[in-house]
């Protein structure tokens, strides 16, 4: 039983980490606009690439099938909920564009797992 549940701890902890970052009114970054933009949008892509990989790993370890849709849906749903959460944090605002960057991270993870890149 524990062996089936344990793999799910990693993506849940990663989601807690994302939630913590989203709860910050201001995130540190470079003072130059384009550098700050590049840094923060790259962070979106990387963080959600990792989350997809973690969900995929958790489901792969608990099932004999290769499941892509469930990790995709969970990761995308969390990206959307994260933006909604940011609407409640003073100094932050939600952005559909950020969900797009998050989705790019999901796509990169999927393409990597399926051997396209």
C-alpha positions, -999 to +999 in steps of 0.1 A: +000+000+000+027+025+010+046+016-023+016+027-043+011+060-024+047+071-019+053+081-055+025+106-053+043+124-025+068+141-048+042+158-071+022+169-041+052+184-024+062+201-057+026+216-058+031+229-023+064+245-034+045+262-064+018+273-040+044+289-017+059+308-045+025+320-057+017+332-022+046+357-023+035+393-031+067+400-049+092+375-063+128+385-067+142+388-101+166+409-123+160+447-124+161+448-162+127+442-177+136+417-205+158+397-181+130+396-155+105+385-181+128+358-195+137+346-160+101+344-147+086+329-179+114+303-180+106+295-144+069+288-154+080+265-181+105+246-159+083+243-129+054+228-148+077+206-169+089+191-136+053+188-122+042+168-153+073+145-150+065+139-113+028+131-120+038+109-149+063+090-127+038+086-099+012+071-122+038+049-140+050+035-107+015+027-096+003+013-129+016-009-156+002+014-183+019+045-196-005+072-187-001+107-203-036+122-202-041+121-164-007+138-156-015+163-184-050+171-169-037+173-133-008+196-143-030+219-164-057+221-138-031+230-112-017+257-135-051+272-139-059+270-102-025+286-094-034+316-115-068+318-097-049+316-064-027+345-075-058+367-080-062+365-042-026+374-033-020+412-028+005+424-054-001+395-078-026+391-106-037+361-127-026+358-163-039+335-190-005+340-207+012+323-177-011+293-181+002+293-217+038+292-205+029+265-180+013+245-209+045+249-229+063+232-200+037+204-200+041+200-238+079+198-235+076+171-208+052+151-229+073+154-261+104+143-241+086+113-226+072+102-259+106+105-277+097+134-300+125+156-285 
